[in-house]
Each structure stands twice: as C-alpha cells, then as structure tokens.
Amino acid sequence: MRIVLKTLLQFFFVALGSILLPVVCLGESFTIEQVLSAPFPYGLTGASHAPRVAWVFDNKGERNVWVADAPDFVPRQVTHYTGDEGQQIASLRLSPNGKTIVYARGTELNKDGTSANPLTLTNMPKQQAWAVDVSGGDPRLLGDIGCSQEGCEDLQISPDSKTVAWPAKKHIWIASLDGKRKAEQLEELLGESDTPRWSPDGKRIAFRSNRKDHSFIAVVEAATKKTNYLTPTTNRDAAPVWSPDSKQVVFIRQPGVEFKRPLIPEFPRPWALWIADAQSGDGRELFHSGNAMEDSLPLFAFQSLQFTNAGRIIFASEKDGHNHLYSIALEGGMPQLLTPGNFDVEDVALSADKRSVLYTSNQNDVDRRHIWRVGATGEPQALTSGETIEWNPVETSDGKTLFCLGSSATFPAMPYRVTSTGRESIAKNMIPAEFPGTQLVTPKQVVFKSEDGLEIHGQLFTPKNQKKRGPALIFMHGGPIRQMLLGFHYMQYYHNAYAMNQYLASKGYTVLSVNYRLGIMYGRAFREPPNSVWRGASEYQDVVAGAKFLQRLDNVDPQRIGLWGGSYGGFLTAMGLARNSDIFKAGVDFHGVHDWATFLPMWAEEVDANNAGAAPDAKEARELAFKSSPVASIANWRSPVLLIHGDDDRNVPFQQTTDLVEKLRGQKVAFEELIIPDEIHDLLRWNDWVRAYRATVGFFDRRLAASGERP
C-alpha cells in the first residue's frame, strides 16, 4: 500500500484562553487525515422480499446511501450528497419490495427547537424524511421529523411498500412513499407517540403513547384512524412487536413512576412480557421477572424482543448475571434459555424465515464480537470467528446470503458477505490507498486488577521500534455503557477514537484503552457496580489501576503519563487531573461532565414533573453527587488540560465546560480550549474530528515530550 509521507512539521492552532498558539506535530509516519480516510459504513439493512441490502457510507463527512443486489452484490451509490456538511443520515430502511429507500437526514432538535447547523448556514437545516428509488433519480422529500431525542428517528415502511410512518412533533405521521401524498398526522393522542410498527398485513400501526409516569400501547387503523389501547394500566408499556398473523402484539411492561422516591438507593426494575389481542385490546401476562436487582429490565430488552414464525417469542434477560436470549411459547410457561454461558448478547435480528435469530456476542472471545444463529428452541451456531470483529447481521430475503459489517485490528469497518469459511469483503475498492493499514499496530489484550480486586480489561497499543522509555496515555470511552474492542469499533465515535489511538502509537505514545466498570459485555454486576457514577464514582479506581499498570511497563516513563477521553471519558479525564495530578501530568477532556450535582434537578423533573427535587434524600444526593465530581477536587488540580467542546452539545451541557474553565482560572491551572461553535456532542463534521485530534496530539507533544524530543 502506497503511503504518502508528509512533512514532519505540521502547523496548526489551538486556543489557549483567548490566545491562538502555533503547535508543531513531531515525527509522524502517517497523518491523522490518512488514518481517518476510510469511509465508515453503518445502518446495514435488507429488503424483506428482495435480495438486496443497503447501508450508509460516511466518507470524510460526505454521507451517502449505497446498495448491493443479487447475484453479485457489487456496491453502488444511490444518493450523491457532497461536501462535509455535517448532516446525519439515520433510520435507513429498504422497502419490502426492495425498490425504494427511506432515511432521515439532519439531527434531532435541541432545547431551542433547532437541528444542528455545524456549518453555521444562513438557512437552518431541518431533520426530514426522504425517499429515493434504488433505480436512480433525485431523493424526494416526504416531510419534517424534528424529534427531540438523539436516535429518535424511526421510519417504518408499510408491507405493501406504499406508505411510510414516523414519529414527529409528538405524534405519528404517514406519507406516501412516492411523495405524491403530503405527510399527514395519523393520531391526536395525549402525551408523545413513538415507535410505530406496521402489522404484517399493513392495516394497522401499533405504537407507544408515552404519558411520562405511565404509557400505553395503542393500535391505530391506517384507513379509518380509529385507535384503541391494549390492556391499559398505570404501568409503562413499550416496544410493541406484531405476531406474524397480525392478530396479536407482544410488548414490555414496567411499573409506573412512584413520586418522592429516595434518590441514592438503587432499586430493582422489574418487568414483564404481555401479549394482547390487537382487535379487542384484551391481554395477558406471558412472563414476569423477579424482584431482585439481577431481575431488572436488561439493557438490550427492547431491541431483542422478536416474534418468530415458530410459535415462540424471543426476549432477553439478565437473571443469570449475563444478557442472554430466551424463548417462550405464546401460551406462556417456562422460558427456554437459548444462549447459556459466560458471555453477553448484543445485536439481535430475525432470520429471513423468521424461525431463528441472528445475534452478536463475545462468546469465547470476550473483547471482540462475532455472529451466531439460534433457533427458537435450538442450539447456538457460530457463523464467524477468529481475530476479526463482526456486527449488524442482515440476511437476504431468500435466506441464501448473510451480510454484516466488520473490521479487524488493522482494517477499518466495511460491509462483508459471510461464507461457510469466514467472511469476504464486498467493498474492497472503498479503502483509499492512503489508509496506512500496514503501519498500524495490533493492540494487545491486557487484564489487570483494580484496587478492590475487580478484573479490568484493556487494549494496549505499543509503539513500533521503541528504543527507550516514552510517554503513555490512558484512553477512557464514553457512554459509559460501552466496550472498546481489539480492533476498529462498530460505533463511529469509537472507530475514530481507535484510529486516534493508532496515530498516537505511531508517534511513540504507549496507549492503554481501559474498559472500566460500568461498561457492557462483562456481565450485569460489572455494568451496574455499587457506589458508581454520581453515587461515589467507584469506576475511577479502574483508571488509577490502569496508570499503575502502565508505570510497571519497561517502555513507559512513569513521570509522563497522561489521559484522554470523551463524554464519560471526559469526566474520568477531569477526575484524574483533579484527584491525581501526581500521576496524570496532562489530559484532553472532550465534552466531559464536571459536576454531577447540576444534573439531579434535571433527572428529577424528567421522572416527576410535579414534585421535582422532592425526594426525601435530595440534599444528601446533591452533596454526594458533588463529591463524586471533578469540581469537588479542584483545589488539588495541578496538571494542564485541553478542553474540547461543541457549544450545541445535546448530551452534555456546554455549561459544564464553561463552569470548569472559571474554576480552573481561579486555581491558576494551565488550560487550553478548542471550542467549536454550533457543533454537537458526536462531532458531525469530519474536519472537526481532524481538527480536534490535531489539537489533542499537539497538546500532548508539548506537555509530555521532553524538550525537542519526539515522544
């Protein structure tokens, strides 16, 4: 692979307070732009009655829809958006007949009711539903979406491939797929309607009517707009799934909201599976969990719920300590465990014949993902394995071909066809010549123990040809319900972060990516530890344990250890600098949380709009939340920090960084800022990622490298 070597000196600017400083990037074998040059695929989907798949490629900020057809499945581009515009494409769907693709373009609304505008355009972008014919032609506008939560886009195409439904402006809307009929509101219910699901016969739509402290599953007839509720109660019902014959709906039921409940103690979250007659609304319970903490609603419960053609329903439960799949007969009875073992299940999708499910898990390979198949009453079968990573399985309508997205330690995410001997790329020519695959390192799986004895996994990136001790960095993911892998990640945010860790290693930094407690795929107890987050931040000790692991390595200078991360990783970066500037000599904090106490009123209001802050332990909770925050240890903060934040962040309020800056000024702590106007949490523009990562490596080069030395 030919790699274009650029000059060793690259100049750029980083904001220090209000001053712009030139920064020199020292000694690189490849550039940030090169390691981020591969297009990122996501949203792989298939047509239920045609052998065709589609996905989105994000190519340096240009997001476009691609398809591949039987028999050869050669990828071809369908849409032709140009430029690094910062406009997301989400909720990609192929019509059942495979002729039309629908998608949402643009971001959700912020608190002021506007979509993201990272290019600061005069005409504000909107979040809208679009359709495009696979055969060609321009996309056609179906209507506005403008939902208020990240990931709330949810386009659903009718079984006859003529109509699309989606939630918008607190209601369900429908429009003709050909764009000839204007989008119209389907119902006028109270609360907020979401998750529309067409019945297989196309006559009705089931959806959730969310009333905050309780919620219903409603069914509306598409032709008459007549609506009825399925066994309504004071509970919170969600995740409707239709039976294959369109007569029944299964859903998840949780208890309603109890006011003035203490905030500090953690309570079990019991739940049940219900099934109801779509016509009469009468329902019955199929399964209910226990009342212990491990019986709580699983993290992946909603996306795992599947109604098979085998007369059984598949669902997830963590009652044995891991997220596993179970099946239960329509009549109820004892559920059957389908995926036993010391591992967790993540992605779940029905097979083409709807008699089995395809799923991803970390079975026998704890820090990777592979694809498995299991029947409604059968034994699991591994479909992929080895030192690769696979996710998002999609089977073609004829059941003959299985596709997925996949990556490896040195090869970025791409679409693949799964074969009996492994997998084969269907988009080999999409990897640009400049991508430095042969120069990347293969991270090593490492396991170390935290101070309390908990086993922590990490990925260790060791520089090639290192001749003496050098600086090291700890990377912490966000979420925190995430897991970093031994290869390029399936989420674009962490696909970029993995590339950044590779770039840092190429410049001589040893990087340890720490999968701290709170993360997924190591069991429920690991993900839900006591005294964590704002209740004590017990997860921070895993970061310190990572630093001690690095200090024992022969190639690491223990006096030059820094840390970086975004979101929850930004919070842990700030924690490290505030509590242990003796260990961590510099840090880069991407849009981190710095004061948990400011979130408590917001959380209370979401649950209890009439009694916000009325919990009996509200005062104690605020004190505990503050003590669990970086700002509580601001007096001990000595090490310099680079703060990176977009000021239209819809996840972590920008004020978290504004407040920290003033506190750092008061303590005379050296800080630098890279503030990106009109950007959101997960940076929308490729150029903004490049700019942020350049600033990051420049900051570490100056703060952790000896004078005139390449790290």
ZAMIKOL-443709 format. One line per 5 residues: number of its first residue (from 1); for each residue x, y, z of C-alpha. Coordinates in nm, 2 decimals. Example, Ala and Ser with C-alpha at 12.3 -4.5 7.8 and 13.67 -1.06 7.14 Angstrom:
<nodes>
1> 1.23,-0.45,0.78 | 1.37,-0.11,0.71 $
</nodes>
This chain:
<nodes>
1> 0.00,0.00,0.00 | 0.15,0.33,-0.10 | 0.15,0.58,0.18 | 0.21,0.95,0.11 | 0.46,1.08,0.36 $
6> 0.40,1.44,0.46 | 0.64,1.68,0.62 | 0.74,1.61,0.98 | 0.64,1.95,1.08 | 0.26,2.03,1.06 $
11> 0.15,2.36,1.20 | -0.20,2.43,1.34 | -0.36,2.64,1.61 | -0.50,2.56,1.95 | -0.69,2.81,2.16 $
16> -0.52,2.89,2.49 | -0.78,3.10,2.67 | -0.83,3.37,2.40 | -0.48,3.32,2.25 | -0.40,3.11,1.95 $
21> -0.07,2.92,1.97 | 0.11,2.75,1.68 | 0.17,2.39,1.76 | 0.43,2.16,1.60 | 0.34,1.79,1.54 $
26> 0.66,1.59,1.57 | 0.77,1.29,1.38 | 0.47,1.10,1.23 | 0.48,0.81,0.99 | 0.13,0.88,0.87 $
31> -0.11,1.16,0.93 | -0.44,1.19,1.12 | -0.61,1.25,0.79 | -0.48,0.92,0.65 | -0.58,0.71,0.94 $
36> -0.93,0.86,0.93 | -0.95,0.84,0.55 | -1.16,0.52,0.52 | -1.53,0.56,0.47 | -1.74,0.44,0.77 $
41> -2.03,0.21,0.69 | -2.34,0.19,0.92 | -2.71,0.12,0.92 | -2.69,-0.20,0.71 | -3.05,-0.31,0.63 $
46> -3.22,-0.55,0.39 | -3.54,-0.58,0.19 | -3.79,-0.84,0.32 | -3.90,-0.95,-0.03 | -3.60,-0.88,-0.25 $
51> -3.23,-1.00,-0.24 | -3.09,-0.65,-0.18 | -2.91,-0.48,0.11 | -2.83,-0.11,0.17 | -2.62,0.09,0.41 $
56> -2.47,0.44,0.46 | -2.11,0.53,0.39 | -1.97,0.83,0.57 | -1.67,0.93,0.35 | -1.49,1.22,0.52 $
61> -1.82,1.38,0.62 | -2.00,1.30,0.29 | -2.28,1.07,0.39 | -2.45,0.87,0.11 | -2.67,0.56,0.07 $
66> -2.53,0.25,-0.11 | -2.69,-0.07,-0.22 | -2.58,-0.42,-0.33 | -2.80,-0.66,-0.53 | -2.80,-1.03,-0.60 $
71> -2.64,-1.22,-0.75 | -2.30,-1.05,-0.74 | -2.38,-0.79,-0.47 | -2.15,-0.52,-0.62 | -2.19,-0.20,-0.42 $
76> -2.33,0.11,-0.60 | -2.40,0.46,-0.48 | -2.77,0.57,-0.47 | -2.76,0.92,-0.33 | -2.50,1.19,-0.42 $
81> -2.47,1.44,-0.14 | -2.14,1.63,-0.15 | -1.92,1.81,0.10 | -1.85,1.77,0.47 | -2.19,1.92,0.55 $
86> -2.25,1.78,0.90 | -2.59,1.63,0.81 | -2.65,1.29,0.95 | -2.83,1.01,0.77 | -3.02,0.78,1.00 $
91> -3.31,0.52,1.02 | -3.22,0.38,0.68 | -3.49,0.14,0.55 | -3.54,-0.06,0.23 | -3.90,-0.11,0.12 $
96> -4.01,-0.47,0.13 | -4.01,-0.49,-0.25 | -3.65,-0.35,-0.25 | -3.73,-0.07,-0.49 | -3.72,0.23,-0.26 $
101> -3.50,0.35,0.03 | -3.62,0.59,0.30 | -3.40,0.77,0.55 | -3.39,1.06,0.79 | -3.14,1.34,0.72 $
106> -3.04,1.60,0.97 | -3.02,1.59,1.35 | -3.27,1.59,1.63 | -3.38,1.92,1.78 | -3.20,2.10,2.06 $
111> -3.38,2.26,2.36 | -3.44,2.57,2.14 | -3.61,2.36,1.87 | -3.34,2.37,1.60 | -3.15,2.10,1.43 $
116> -2.77,2.11,1.43 | -2.61,2.37,1.20 | -2.23,2.30,1.22 | -2.15,2.49,0.91 | -2.34,2.80,1.05 $
121> -2.56,2.83,0.74 | -2.79,3.12,0.70 | -3.08,2.88,0.63 | -3.11,2.65,0.92 | -3.10,2.28,0.83 $
126> -3.40,2.06,0.92 | -3.44,1.70,1.02 | -3.65,1.55,0.74 | -3.77,1.22,0.60 | -3.66,1.14,0.24 $
131> -3.71,0.86,-0.01 | -3.50,0.77,-0.31 | -3.56,0.50,-0.58 | -3.29,0.23,-0.60 | -3.31,0.26,-0.98 $
136> -3.19,0.62,-0.97 | -3.32,0.97,-0.96 | -3.31,1.25,-0.70 | -3.43,1.20,-0.34 | -3.78,1.33,-0.27 $
141> -3.89,1.50,0.05 | -4.16,1.32,0.25 | -4.19,1.55,0.54 | -4.03,1.71,0.85 | -3.93,1.50,1.15 $
146> -3.77,1.73,1.41 | -3.77,1.48,1.71 | -3.62,1.59,2.04 | -3.40,1.30,2.14 | -3.09,1.15,1.99 $
151> -3.17,0.84,1.79 | -3.54,0.91,1.79 | -3.57,0.89,1.41 | -3.78,0.58,1.34 | -3.90,0.54,0.98 $
156> -4.12,0.24,0.91 | -4.24,0.13,0.57 | -4.57,-0.05,0.52 | -4.56,-0.41,0.40 | -4.71,-0.31,0.06 $
161> -4.41,-0.07,0.00 | -4.65,0.23,-0.05 | -4.65,0.42,0.28 | -4.40,0.53,0.54 | -4.48,0.62,0.91 $
166> -4.26,0.80,1.16 | -4.29,0.99,1.49 | -4.27,1.37,1.47 | -4.40,1.66,1.68 | -4.52,1.42,1.95 $
171> -4.74,1.22,1.71 | -4.73,0.96,1.44 | -4.72,1.08,1.08 | -4.76,0.90,0.75 | -4.68,0.98,0.39 $
176> -4.69,0.80,0.05 | -4.36,0.66,-0.05 | -4.38,0.81,-0.40 | -4.41,1.16,-0.24 | -4.74,1.24,-0.41 $
181> -4.94,1.25,-0.09 | -4.84,1.51,0.16 | -4.74,1.39,0.51 | -5.03,1.39,0.75 | -5.07,1.34,1.12 $
186> -5.23,1.00,1.20 | -5.35,1.04,1.55 | -5.43,1.31,1.82 | -5.34,1.13,2.14 | -5.22,1.29,2.46 $
191> -4.86,1.26,2.55 | -4.59,1.17,2.30 | -4.63,0.89,2.04 | -4.33,0.69,1.92 | -4.20,0.35,1.79 $
196> -4.46,0.30,1.52 | -4.48,-0.06,1.40 | -4.69,-0.18,1.10 | -4.89,-0.50,1.12 | -4.77,-0.76,0.87 $
201> -5.10,-0.72,0.68 | -5.04,-0.35,0.66 | -5.38,-0.25,0.80 | -5.28,-0.12,1.14 | -4.99,0.05,1.33 $
206> -4.90,-0.02,1.69 | -4.71,0.24,1.88 | -4.63,0.37,2.23 | -4.83,0.66,2.38 | -4.59,0.80,2.64 $
211> -4.76,0.99,2.93 | -4.43,1.02,3.13 | -4.54,0.85,3.46 | -4.72,0.58,3.26 | -4.75,0.48,2.89 $
216> -4.98,0.27,2.67 | -4.95,0.06,2.36 | -5.20,0.19,2.11 | -5.32,0.05,1.78 | -5.45,0.27,1.50 $
221> -5.62,0.16,1.18 | -5.44,0.32,0.89 | -5.76,0.36,0.68 | -6.00,0.49,0.94 | -5.76,0.63,1.20 $
226> -5.96,0.45,1.47 | -5.74,0.39,1.78 | -5.77,0.15,2.07 | -5.54,0.08,2.36 | -5.41,-0.26,2.46 $
231> -5.49,-0.36,2.82 | -5.42,0.00,2.96 | -5.30,0.03,3.32 | -5.09,0.26,3.53 | -4.78,0.08,3.41 $
236> -4.53,0.19,3.15 | -4.57,-0.02,2.83 | -4.32,-0.01,2.54 | -4.16,-0.20,2.25 | -4.47,-0.33,2.06 $
241> -4.40,-0.63,1.83 | -4.66,-0.79,1.60 | -4.74,-1.15,1.56 | -4.68,-1.29,1.21 | -5.06,-1.32,1.16 $
246> -5.13,-0.95,1.26 | -5.37,-1.06,1.53 | -5.16,-1.01,1.85 | -4.90,-0.76,1.98 | -4.64,-0.85,2.24 $
251> -4.48,-0.57,2.45 | -4.27,-0.50,2.76 | -4.44,-0.37,3.08 | -4.27,-0.19,3.36 | -4.42,-0.03,3.68 $
256> -4.53,0.33,3.67 | -4.34,0.61,3.83 | -4.35,0.65,4.21 | -4.32,1.01,4.33 | -4.08,1.12,4.61 $
261> -3.87,0.80,4.60 | -3.52,0.83,4.75 | -3.25,0.91,4.50 | -2.94,0.75,4.65 | -3.06,0.38,4.69 $
266> -3.07,0.18,4.38 | -3.39,-0.02,4.33 | -3.47,-0.32,4.11 | -3.65,-0.25,3.79 | -3.89,-0.54,3.75 $
271> -4.07,-0.60,3.42 | -4.30,-0.84,3.23 | -4.39,-0.96,2.89 | -4.75,-0.91,2.79 | -4.94,-1.02,2.48 $
276> -5.27,-0.86,2.37 | -5.53,-0.91,2.10 | -5.49,-0.62,1.86 | -5.87,-0.60,1.79 | -6.02,-0.63,2.14 $
281> -5.73,-0.49,2.34 | -5.76,-0.78,2.59 | -5.42,-0.90,2.71 | -5.25,-1.14,2.94 | -4.90,-1.18,3.10 $
286> -4.66,-1.42,2.94 | -4.36,-1.38,3.17 | -4.26,-1.16,3.47 | -3.92,-1.11,3.62 | -3.83,-1.15,3.98 $
291> -3.78,-0.85,4.21 | -3.40,-0.88,4.27 | -3.15,-0.64,4.12 | -3.04,-0.90,3.86 | -3.40,-0.94,3.75 $
296> -3.41,-0.58,3.64 | -3.50,-0.49,3.28 | -3.20,-0.58,3.06 | -3.01,-0.31,2.88 | -3.09,-0.46,2.53 $
301> -3.45,-0.57,2.62 | -3.64,-0.36,2.36 | -3.42,-0.44,2.05 | -3.40,-0.81,2.15 | -3.78,-0.87,2.16 $
306> -3.87,-1.08,1.85 | -4.19,-1.27,1.74 | -4.09,-1.58,1.54 | -4.28,-1.79,1.30 | -4.22,-2.09,1.52 $
311> -4.49,-2.01,1.77 | -4.24,-1.87,2.02 | -4.13,-1.52,2.13 | -3.76,-1.45,2.19 | -3.66,-1.20,2.46 $
316> -3.35,-1.10,2.67 | -3.30,-1.15,3.04 | -3.01,-1.10,3.28 | -3.14,-1.32,3.55 | -2.83,-1.54,3.55 $
321> -2.59,-1.23,3.55 | -2.54,-1.20,3.17 | -2.75,-1.07,2.89 | -2.89,-1.39,2.73 | -3.17,-1.48,2.49 $
326> -3.47,-1.69,2.60 | -3.78,-1.81,2.41 | -4.13,-1.86,2.54 | -4.44,-2.02,2.39 | -4.74,-1.80,2.30 $
331> -4.93,-1.97,2.57 | -4.67,-1.89,2.83 | -4.50,-2.14,3.05 | -4.13,-2.18,3.14 | -3.89,-1.98,2.92 $
336> -3.61,-2.17,2.75 | -3.25,-2.04,2.78 | -3.11,-2.02,2.42 | -2.76,-1.88,2.48 | -2.61,-2.03,2.80 $
341> -2.26,-1.93,2.91 | -2.03,-1.67,3.05 | -2.08,-1.40,2.78 | -2.33,-1.14,2.67 | -2.55,-1.10,2.37 $
346> -2.58,-0.76,2.19 | -2.73,-0.72,1.84 | -3.04,-0.94,1.77 | -3.23,-0.97,1.44 | -3.48,-1.22,1.29 $
351> -3.36,-1.45,1.02 | -3.53,-1.43,0.67 | -3.76,-1.72,0.75 | -3.84,-1.57,1.10 | -3.78,-1.91,1.26 $
356> -3.44,-1.82,1.42 | -3.25,-1.51,1.52 | -2.91,-1.38,1.43 | -2.71,-1.22,1.71 | -2.37,-1.09,1.81 $
361> -2.19,-1.18,2.13 | -1.85,-1.21,2.28 | -1.87,-1.58,2.35 | -1.53,-1.74,2.36 | -1.37,-1.40,2.26 $
366> -1.45,-1.15,2.53 | -1.31,-0.84,2.37 | -1.45,-0.89,2.02 | -1.79,-0.95,1.85 | -1.89,-1.24,1.63 $
371> -2.22,-1.35,1.47 | -2.42,-1.65,1.59 | -2.76,-1.81,1.49 | -3.00,-1.98,1.72 | -3.35,-2.13,1.65 $
376> -3.65,-2.06,1.87 | -3.58,-2.39,2.05 | -3.24,-2.49,1.91 | -2.87,-2.48,1.98 | -2.65,-2.17,1.90 $
381> -2.43,-2.20,1.59 | -2.12,-1.98,1.54 | -2.12,-1.81,1.20 | -1.80,-1.61,1.23 | -1.49,-1.64,1.45 $
386> -1.12,-1.55,1.46 | -0.93,-1.23,1.51 | -1.19,-1.02,1.34 | -1.50,-0.83,1.46 | -1.85,-0.86,1.31 $
391> -2.18,-0.68,1.38 | -2.51,-0.58,1.23 | -2.61,-0.91,1.07 | -2.86,-0.90,0.79 | -2.99,-1.20,0.59 $
396> -3.13,-1.16,0.24 | -3.49,-1.23,0.18 | -3.43,-1.57,0.02 | -3.21,-1.68,0.32 | -2.92,-1.76,0.09 $
401> -2.68,-1.48,0.18 | -2.58,-1.33,0.52 | -2.42,-0.98,0.53 | -2.26,-0.79,0.82 | -2.03,-0.51,0.89 $
406> -1.69,-0.60,1.02 | -1.34,-0.48,1.10 | -1.01,-0.60,1.25 | -0.71,-0.46,1.44 | -0.56,-0.30,1.13 $
411> -0.85,-0.29,0.88 | -1.14,-0.04,0.92 | -1.51,-0.12,0.91 | -1.65,-0.24,0.58 | -1.95,-0.45,0.46 $
416> -1.90,-0.82,0.43 | -2.07,-1.13,0.30 | -2.05,-1.42,0.55 | -1.95,-1.75,0.39 | -1.90,-2.10,0.53 $
421> -1.53,-2.04,0.57 | -1.55,-1.69,0.72 | -1.62,-1.36,0.55 | -1.54,-1.18,0.23 | -1.54,-0.80,0.16 $
426> -1.79,-0.67,-0.09 | -1.63,-0.32,-0.09 | -1.25,-0.38,-0.12 | -1.20,-0.09,-0.35 | -1.35,0.15,-0.09 $
431> -1.04,0.16,0.12 | -0.83,0.45,-0.01 | -0.46,0.39,-0.10 | -0.36,0.65,0.16 | -0.50,0.44,0.45 $
436> -0.20,0.32,0.65 | -0.32,-0.03,0.73 | 0.03,-0.19,0.71 | 0.17,0.07,0.96 | -0.09,0.01,1.23 $
441> -0.01,-0.19,1.54 | -0.22,-0.48,1.67 | -0.33,-0.39,2.02 | -0.26,-0.65,2.29 | -0.54,-0.77,2.52 $
446> -0.43,-0.70,2.88 | -0.61,-0.78,3.21 | -0.52,-0.61,3.54 | -0.69,-0.57,3.88 | -0.83,-0.26,4.04 $
451> -0.77,-0.17,4.40 | -1.08,-0.36,4.52 | -0.98,-0.67,4.32 | -1.21,-0.63,4.02 | -1.06,-0.76,3.70 $
456> -1.03,-0.49,3.43 | -0.97,-0.55,3.06 | -0.79,-0.31,2.83 | -0.62,-0.29,2.49 | -0.26,-0.19,2.49 $
461> -0.12,0.00,2.18 | 0.26,-0.03,2.19 | 0.47,0.18,1.95 | 0.68,0.00,1.69 | 1.06,0.02,1.72 $
466> 1.06,0.20,2.05 | 1.42,0.22,2.19 | 1.37,0.39,2.53 | 1.11,0.48,2.78 | 0.85,0.72,2.65 $
471> 0.52,0.89,2.74 | 0.20,0.69,2.78 | -0.17,0.77,2.77 | -0.49,0.62,2.91 | -0.80,0.63,2.70 $
476> -1.14,0.61,2.86 | -1.45,0.55,2.64 | -1.78,0.74,2.70 | -2.13,0.60,2.75 | -2.04,0.46,3.00 $
481> -2.23,0.15,2.87 | -1.97,0.07,2.60 | -1.69,-0.17,2.54 | -1.37,-0.10,2.35 | -1.25,-0.38,2.13 $
486> -0.93,-0.54,1.99 | -1.00,-0.36,1.66 | -1.19,-0.08,1.49 | -1.52,-0.02,1.67 | -1.87,-0.06,1.54 $
491> -1.97,0.29,1.66 | -1.83,0.57,1.45 | -1.73,0.78,1.76 | -1.51,0.50,1.88 | -1.40,0.39,1.53 $
496> -1.25,0.74,1.52 | -1.10,0.71,1.87 | -0.94,0.37,1.78 | -0.78,0.54,1.48 | -0.66,0.82,1.71 $
501> -0.50,0.57,1.95 | -0.33,0.41,1.65 | -0.20,0.76,1.55 | -0.07,0.83,1.90 | 0.11,0.49,1.90 $
506> 0.27,0.58,1.57 | 0.41,0.89,1.73 | 0.57,0.70,2.02 | 0.29,0.70,2.28 | 0.20,0.38,2.46 $
511> -0.18,0.39,2.49 | -0.39,0.18,2.72 | -0.76,0.18,2.64 | -0.94,0.09,2.97 | -1.27,-0.09,2.98 $
516> -1.36,0.04,3.33 | -1.66,-0.09,3.53 | -1.99,0.04,3.40 | -1.91,-0.10,3.06 | -2.10,-0.37,2.88 $
521> -2.03,-0.74,2.79 | -1.86,-0.84,3.12 | -2.19,-0.92,3.29 | -2.45,-0.72,3.47 | -2.26,-0.69,3.80 $
526> -1.97,-0.52,3.62 | -2.21,-0.29,3.44 | -2.41,-0.20,3.75 | -2.15,-0.17,4.02 | -2.22,-0.01,4.36 $
531> -2.12,0.34,4.45 | -2.06,0.44,4.09 | -2.13,0.75,3.87 | -2.27,1.02,4.09 | -2.31,0.79,4.39 $
536> -1.94,0.76,4.45 | -1.75,0.73,4.12 | -1.61,0.39,4.21 | -1.51,0.34,3.85 | -1.24,0.60,3.89 $
541> -1.02,0.35,4.07 | -1.00,0.14,3.75 | -0.84,0.44,3.58 | -0.58,0.47,3.86 | -0.52,0.09,3.83 $
546> -0.46,0.14,3.46 | -0.19,0.41,3.54 | -0.02,0.17,3.78 | -0.02,-0.10,3.51 | 0.15,0.15,3.27 $
551> 0.40,0.25,3.54 | 0.53,-0.11,3.56 | 0.60,-0.13,3.18 | 0.96,-0.12,3.08 | 0.89,0.11,2.78 $
556> 0.69,0.37,2.98 | 0.83,0.68,3.16 | 0.61,0.68,3.48 | 0.66,1.06,3.51 | 0.50,1.12,3.16 $
561> 0.15,0.96,3.18 | -0.15,1.15,3.05 | -0.51,1.06,2.98 | -0.78,1.15,2.73 | -1.14,1.06,2.66 $
566> -1.48,1.20,2.56 | -1.81,1.24,2.73 | -1.79,0.99,3.03 | -1.43,0.95,2.93 | -1.40,1.33,2.96 $
571> -1.55,1.31,3.31 | -1.28,1.05,3.40 | -1.01,1.26,3.24 | -1.11,1.55,3.46 | -1.13,1.32,3.76 $
576> -0.77,1.20,3.70 | -0.64,1.55,3.68 | -0.84,1.68,3.98 | -0.77,1.39,4.21 | -0.43,1.27,4.09 $
581> -0.22,1.54,3.92 | 0.07,1.35,4.08 | 0.00,1.06,3.84 | -0.15,1.22,3.54 | 0.06,1.50,3.40 $
586> -0.17,1.62,3.13 | -0.52,1.54,2.99 | -0.75,1.61,2.70 | -1.12,1.63,2.80 | -1.37,1.60,2.52 $
591> -1.71,1.74,2.63 | -1.69,1.58,2.98 | -1.92,1.60,3.28 | -1.76,1.80,3.56 | -2.04,1.85,3.82 $
596> -2.30,1.57,3.87 | -2.50,1.78,4.12 | -2.62,2.01,3.84 | -2.79,1.71,3.67 | -3.00,1.60,3.97 $
601> -3.28,1.86,3.92 | -3.30,1.77,3.55 | -3.33,1.40,3.62 | -3.59,1.45,3.89 | -3.80,1.67,3.66 $
606> -3.80,1.40,3.39 | -3.94,1.15,3.62 | -4.16,1.36,3.85 | -4.27,1.69,3.68 | -4.49,1.78,3.97 $
611> -4.26,1.71,4.25 | -3.91,1.79,4.11 | -3.65,1.77,4.38 | -3.89,1.64,4.64 | -3.71,1.32,4.71 $
616> -3.65,1.28,5.09 | -3.27,1.25,5.04 | -3.24,1.53,4.78 | -2.99,1.73,4.99 | -2.78,1.43,5.06 $
621> -2.79,1.33,4.70 | -2.67,1.67,4.58 | -2.38,1.65,4.83 | -2.29,1.30,4.72 | -2.31,1.39,4.35 $
626> -2.08,1.69,4.41 | -1.83,1.49,4.60 | -1.83,1.24,4.31 | -1.74,1.51,4.06 | -1.41,1.66,3.94 $
631> -1.50,2.01,4.06 | -1.51,1.88,4.42 | -1.13,1.82,4.40 | -1.05,2.14,4.20 | -0.81,2.26,4.48 $
636> -0.58,1.96,4.40 | -0.58,2.01,4.02 | -0.23,2.10,3.90 | -0.18,1.94,3.56 | -0.26,2.12,3.24 $
641> -0.57,2.03,3.04 | -0.71,2.08,2.69 | -1.09,2.12,2.69 | -1.27,2.04,2.36 | -1.64,2.10,2.33 $
646> -1.90,2.19,2.07 | -2.14,2.46,2.21 | -2.46,2.29,2.06 | -2.40,1.97,2.26 | -2.73,1.80,2.33 $
651> -2.58,1.53,2.56 | -2.35,1.72,2.80 | -2.45,2.08,2.85 | -2.18,2.32,2.73 | -2.21,2.50,3.07 $
656> -2.02,2.20,3.22 | -1.71,2.33,3.04 | -1.78,2.70,3.10 | -1.81,2.64,3.47 | -1.49,2.43,3.48 $
661> -1.29,2.69,3.30 | -1.38,2.96,3.55 | -1.28,2.72,3.84 | -0.95,2.64,3.67 | -0.88,3.01,3.63 $
666> -0.95,3.06,3.99 | -0.69,2.79,4.08 | -0.44,2.93,3.82 | -0.43,2.59,3.64 | -0.30,2.59,3.29 $
671> -0.57,2.51,3.04 | -0.63,2.53,2.67 | -0.96,2.54,2.48 | -1.08,2.42,2.14 | -1.44,2.54,2.13 $
676> -1.63,2.45,1.81 | -1.93,2.68,1.76 | -2.26,2.51,1.65 | -2.11,2.15,1.68 | -2.28,1.88,1.88 $
681> -2.16,1.60,2.11 | -2.07,1.35,1.85 | -1.90,1.59,1.61 | -2.08,1.59,1.28 | -1.81,1.71,1.05 $
686> -1.50,1.51,0.96 | -1.29,1.82,0.95 | -1.39,1.89,1.31 | -1.27,1.55,1.42 | -0.94,1.61,1.24 $
691> -0.91,1.95,1.40 | -0.98,1.81,1.75 | -0.74,1.52,1.71 | -0.47,1.75,1.58 | -0.52,1.97,1.88 $
696> -0.50,1.67,2.11 | -0.17,1.53,1.98 | -0.02,1.88,1.96 | -0.11,1.93,2.33 | 0.04,1.60,2.44 $
701> 0.35,1.66,2.23 | 0.42,1.99,2.41 | 0.32,1.87,2.76 | 0.46,1.52,2.78 | 0.75,1.52,2.54 $
706> 1.10,1.63,2.66 | 1.22,1.95,2.50 | 1.30,1.89,2.13 | 1.23,1.51,2.16 | 0.99,1.31,1.96 $
711> 0.77,1.12,2.21 $
</nodes>
